């Protein structure tokens, strides 16, 4: 298969060109990313709707397995964080931000989080 160049036909069973605005089945061949431009806004919108699980870590500790096996209701575990220290906010196990915990006003006394620091791409704490 020869490399695609502007104005040439792609390796597409329907013989479509990049200039056509019909969606391209990316499973049918190896179309260049430019060929996907007409459908990219919809793809981007779909990606932005993917639900992610956010974890708020208020502290960590290391325990030997024997101590973990002894934990019962009422057991206490000492964490490495002090009160007032920012909590780590993780998405897919990667720290993306930090924040301070607070108690939400209301009947059920739930916790909230005030974001104090946000990390970008390469600056993500604990990233690869």
Backbone as CSV, one residue per row, in Angstrom:
resi,resn,N_x,N_y,N_z,CA_x,CA_y,CA_z,C_x,C_y,C_z
1,UNK,0.855,-1.182,0.000,0.000,0.000,0.000,0.894,1.236,0.000
2,UNK,0.618,2.174,-0.903,1.456,3.359,-0.936,0.946,4.409,0.036
3,UNK,1.811,5.309,0.449,1.443,6.361,1.394,0.401,7.285,0.783
4,UNK,-0.488,7.777,1.620,-1.522,8.701,1.180,-0.915,10.069,0.924
5,UNK,-1.382,10.735,-0.117,-0.976,12.105,-0.400,-2.216,12.889,-0.756
6,UNK,-2.197,14.194,-0.514,-3.366,15.047,-0.750,-3.923,14.829,-2.144
7,UNK,-5.242,14.686,-2.235,-5.925,14.555,-3.511,-5.974,13.128,-4.043
8,UNK,-5.240,12.199,-3.472,-5.264,10.819,-3.937,-6.360,10.043,-3.220
9,UNK,-6.750,8.929,-3.821,-7.722,8.068,-3.172,-7.047,7.301,-2.049
10,UNK,-7.806,7.081,-0.991,-7.280,6.329,0.143,-7.561,4.859,-0.081
11,UNK,-7.018,4.035,0.775,-7.302,2.614,0.759,-8.652,2.405,1.436
12,UNK,-9.716,2.746,0.732,-11.068,2.721,1.273,-11.925,1.906,0.313
13,UNK,-12.662,0.908,0.796,-13.454,0.071,-0.102,-14.502,0.851,-0.881
14,UNK,-14.905,2.022,-0.403,-15.893,2.832,-1.108,-15.253,3.859,-2.025
15,UNK,-13.915,3.944,-2.024,-13.219,4.878,-2.890,-13.376,6.333,-2.494
16,UNK,-13.715,6.591,-1.222,-13.881,7.972,-0.771,-12.539,8.679,-0.707
17,UNK,-12.572,9.987,-0.842,-11.361,10.788,-0.698,-11.471,11.617,0.567
18,UNK,-10.369,12.220,0.973,-10.381,13.056,2.172,-11.265,14.279,2.001
19,UNK,-11.451,14.710,0.767,-12.253,15.896,0.542,-13.734,15.648,0.814
20,UNK,-14.163,14.369,0.766,-15.552,14.052,1.048,-15.814,14.161,2.541
21,UNK,-17.029,14.540,2.918,-17.332,14.760,4.320,-17.996,13.575,5.001
22,UNK,-18.097,12.446,4.318,-18.717,11.293,4.958,-17.748,10.673,5.956
23,UNK,-18.264,10.152,7.075,-17.382,9.537,8.066,-16.639,8.354,7.470
24,UNK,-15.441,8.131,7.950,-14.608,7.041,7.472,-14.562,5.966,8.543
25,UNK,-14.776,4.736,8.149,-14.702,3.612,9.076,-13.233,3.318,9.340
26,UNK,-12.724,3.733,10.515,-11.304,3.570,10.801,-10.907,2.102,10.916
27,UNK,-11.863,1.210,11.047,-11.535,-0.204,11.104,-11.286,-0.789,9.718
28,UNK,-11.670,-0.088,8.660,-11.563,-0.618,7.312,-10.171,-0.487,6.719
29,UNK,-9.372,0.399,7.199,-8.046,0.595,6.616,-7.197,1.435,7.539
30,UNK,-6.161,2.024,6.992,-5.278,2.850,7.812,-5.333,4.286,7.324
31,UNK,-6.458,4.945,7.504,-6.631,6.325,7.075,-5.810,7.257,7.945
32,UNK,-5.211,8.299,7.366,-4.489,9.286,8.173,-5.446,9.998,9.127
33,UNK,-4.904,10.537,10.204,-5.750,11.231,11.177,-6.507,12.389,10.559
34,UNK,-5.937,13.040,9.552,-6.635,14.152,8.897,-7.976,13.707,8.331
35,UNK,-8.072,12.455,7.936,-9.314,11.945,7.370,-10.430,11.933,8.399
36,UNK,-10.074,11.957,9.678,-11.075,11.921,10.742,-11.556,13.307,11.142
37,UNK,-10.973,14.352,10.573,-11.311,15.730,10.962,-12.805,16.012,10.961
38,UNK,-13.573,15.552,9.963,-15.016,15.855,9.987,-15.758,15.279,11.186
39,UNK,-15.277,14.180,11.757,-15.985,13.559,12.875,-15.338,13.855,14.221
40,UNK,-14.215,14.553,14.240,-13.492,14.800,15.490,-14.295,15.575,16.533
41,UNK,-15.058,16.620,16.175,-15.828,17.313,17.236,-16.780,16.366,17.970
42,UNK,-17.433,15.485,17.251,-18.355,14.544,17.894,-17.588,13.552,18.757
43,UNK,-16.430,13.110,18.278,-15.604,12.178,19.048,-15.117,12.860,20.322
44,UNK,-14.631,14.097,20.185,-14.150,14.835,21.357,-15.271,15.016,22.371
45,UNK,-16.457,15.345,21.911,-17.594,15.521,22.821,-17.923,14.211,23.522
46,UNK,-17.857,13.100,22.802,-18.125,11.794,23.400,-17.082,11.461,24.458
47,UNK,-15.819,11.754,24.168,-14.746,11.473,25.118,-14.934,12.287,26.387
48,UNK,-15.342,13.540,26.242,-15.535,14.397,27.410,-16.697,13.944,28.290
49,UNK,-17.548,13.055,27.779,-18.683,12.551,28.559,-18.364,11.247,29.286
50,UNK,-17.161,10.699,29.125,-16.784,9.448,29.795,-16.680,9.702,31.293
51,UNK,-17.413,8.948,32.106,-17.335,9.143,33.557,-16.017,8.608,34.115
52,UNK,-15.419,9.340,35.012,-14.182,8.937,35.677,-14.431,8.885,37.176
53,UNK,-13.707,8.020,37.847,-13.796,7.950,39.297,-12.699,8.812,39.893
54,UNK,-13.091,9.727,40.733,-12.163,10.619,41.414,-11.996,10.117,42.833
55,UNK,-10.743,10.000,43.276,-10.472,9.567,44.643,-9.820,10.713,45.392
56,UNK,-10.201,10.884,46.646,-9.581,11.880,47.509,-8.847,11.114,48.604
57,UNK,-7.525,11.281,48.633,-6.697,10.557,49.581,-6.301,11.512,50.705
58,UNK,-6.743,11.199,51.906,-6.436,12.068,53.048,-5.185,11.620,53.786
59,UNK,-4.661,10.463,53.432,-3.442,9.972,54.059,-3.192,8.535,53.672
60,UNK,-1.983,8.085,53.911,-1.619,6.704,53.625,-0.784,6.161,54.780
61,UNK,-0.610,4.870,54.787,0.263,4.222,55.753,0.683,2.881,55.186
62,UNK,1.720,2.319,55.749,2.165,0.973,55.373,1.986,0.082,56.597
63,UNK,1.354,-1.052,56.359,1.123,-2.024,57.426,1.623,-3.386,56.970
64,UNK,2.200,-4.157,57.887,2.493,-5.543,57.523,1.174,-6.309,57.382
65,UNK,1.174,-7.323,56.584,-0.028,-8.121,56.362,-0.611,-8.637,57.668
66,UNK,0.239,-8.997,58.608,-0.254,-9.516,59.892,-1.079,-8.458,60.621
67,UNK,-0.662,-7.187,60.571,-1.407,-6.090,61.234,-2.725,-5.849,60.500
68,UNK,-2.693,-5.909,59.184,-3.911,-5.726,58.393,-4.940,-6.803,58.744
69,UNK,-4.471,-8.038,58.926,-5.366,-9.147,59.261,-5.978,-8.990,60.646
70,UNK,-5.336,-8.212,61.520,-5.831,-8.019,62.890,-6.852,-6.884,63.001
71,UNK,-7.056,-6.098,61.940,-7.969,-4.945,62.021,-9.403,-5.402,62.280
72,UNK,-10.040,-4.717,63.208,-11.415,-4.995,63.605,-12.125,-3.654,63.770
73,UNK,-13.452,-3.669,63.857,-14.149,-2.409,64.144,-13.592,-1.800,65.429
74,UNK,-13.266,-0.526,65.383,-12.693,0.160,66.531,-11.172,0.256,66.482
75,UNK,-10.533,-0.536,65.591,-9.069,-0.437,65.437,-8.724,0.947,64.902
76,UNK,-7.565,1.442,65.288,-7.109,2.743,64.805,-5.871,2.558,63.948
77,UNK,-5.790,3.316,62.872,-4.659,3.265,61.955,-4.110,4.679,61.835
78,UNK,-2.832,4.831,62.095,-2.178,6.140,62.004,-1.816,6.413,60.544
79,UNK,-2.199,7.606,60.067,-1.890,8.013,58.697,-0.684,8.936,58.689
80,UNK,-0.072,9.092,57.522,1.125,9.920,57.409,0.813,11.419,57.307
81,UNK,-0.435,11.809,57.110,-0.804,13.219,56.962,-1.205,13.831,58.298
82,UNK,-0.965,15.116,58.421,-1.416,15.859,59.600,-2.723,16.568,59.276
83,UNK,-3.491,16.897,60.301,-4.711,17.676,60.096,-4.366,18.986,59.409
84,UNK,-5.194,19.387,58.466,-4.955,20.642,57.758,-4.079,20.503,56.529
85,UNK,-3.484,19.332,56.317,-2.667,19.102,55.127,-3.595,18.842,53.940
86,UNK,-3.214,19.345,52.775,-4.043,19.162,51.582,-4.201,17.684,51.245
87,UNK,-5.396,17.318,50.806,-5.673,15.955,50.380,-5.306,15.815,48.903
88,UNK,-4.848,14.639,48.511,-4.498,14.364,47.117,-5.755,13.956,46.357
89,UNK,-5.915,14.470,45.149,-7.048,14.126,44.298,-6.501,13.285,43.152
90,UNK,-6.968,12.033,43.068,-6.460,11.086,42.080,-7.518,10.744,41.043
91,UNK,-7.091,10.628,39.797,-7.918,10.094,38.718,-7.101,8.991,38.068
92,UNK,-7.664,7.795,38.025,-6.947,6.623,37.506,-5.602,6.429,38.206
93,UNK,-5.562,6.677,39.496,-4.358,6.463,40.278,-3.295,7.539,40.130
94,UNK,-3.576,8.585,39.388,-2.609,9.662,39.153,-3.086,10.931,39.843
95,UNK,-2.198,11.565,40.621,-2.573,12.783,41.324,-2.702,13.927,40.321
96,UNK,-3.890,14.525,40.271,-4.154,15.606,39.325,-4.360,16.947,40.023
97,UNK,-4.617,16.907,41.326,-4.862,18.147,42.068,-4.740,17.877,43.561
98,UNK,-4.820,18.955,44.335,-4.861,18.869,45.796,-5.943,19.807,46.288
99,UNK,-6.438,19.521,47.475,-7.489,20.361,48.017,-7.652,20.181,49.509
100,UNK,-8.455,21.063,50.089,-8.726,21.027,51.529,-10.135,20.516,51.772
101,UNK,-10.250,19.605,52.724,-11.555,19.056,53.087,-12.336,20.052,53.937
102,UNK,-13.656,20.031,53.788,-14.523,20.820,54.651,-15.845,20.084,54.802
103,UNK,-16.599,20.428,55.823,-17.902,19.810,56.070,-18.964,20.645,55.385
104,UNK,-19.755,20.000,54.518,-20.851,20.685,53.831,-21.965,20.987,54.827
105,UNK,-22.567,22.136,54.684,-23.687,22.467,55.567,-24.902,21.666,55.142
106,UNK,-25.631,21.187,56.097,-26.823,20.413,55.786,-27.045,19.337,56.822
107,UNK,-28.076,18.566,56.583,-28.484,17.555,57.553,-27.557,16.348,57.610
108,UNK,-26.942,15.983,56.475,-26.194,14.726,56.458,-24.695,14.889,56.716
109,UNK,-24.213,16.082,56.990,-22.808,16.344,57.336,-21.818,15.649,56.407
110,UNK,-22.018,15.805,55.114,-21.087,15.217,54.140,-19.854,16.087,54.001
111,UNK,-18.781,15.481,53.492,-17.538,16.206,53.263,-17.531,16.816,51.866
112,UNK,-16.849,17.943,51.737,-16.613,18.581,50.449,-15.123,18.797,50.293
113,UNK,-14.713,19.268,49.139,-13.303,19.490,48.859,-13.141,20.808,48.127
114,UNK,-12.302,21.668,48.660,-11.989,22.943,48.013,-10.646,22.780,47.307
115,UNK,-10.638,22.876,45.984,-9.417,22.677,45.196,-8.450,23.822,45.462
116,UNK,-7.212,23.481,45.810,-6.197,24.500,46.088,-5.073,24.496,45.066
117,UNK,-4.900,23.381,44.369,-3.805,23.263,43.403,-4.207,22.249,42.336
118,UNK,-3.946,22.593,41.054,-4.239,21.692,39.941,-2.946,21.473,39.167
119,UNK,-2.660,20.212,38.835,-1.455,19.879,38.078,-1.818,19.707,36.615
120,UNK,-0.920,20.104,35.736,-1.141,19.904,34.305,-0.256,18.779,33.811
121,UNK,-0.648,18.166,32.698,0.061,17.079,32.027,1.319,16.565,32.669
122,UNK,2.483,17.084,32.248,3.752,16.583,32.735,3.975,16.875,34.210
123,UNK,3.311,17.897,34.759,3.508,18.266,36.159,2.713,17.425,37.127
124,UNK,1.860,16.526,36.624,1.055,15.693,37.524,1.948,15.039,38.552
125,UNK,1.574,15.197,39.783,2.340,14.572,40.862,2.201,13.077,40.754
126,UNK,3.270,12.375,40.965,3.227,10.912,40.935,3.037,10.342,39.555
127,UNK,3.150,11.172,38.512,2.980,10.679,37.144,4.187,9.916,36.660
128,UNK,4.011,9.176,35.564,5.120,8.371,35.030,6.199,9.242,34.442
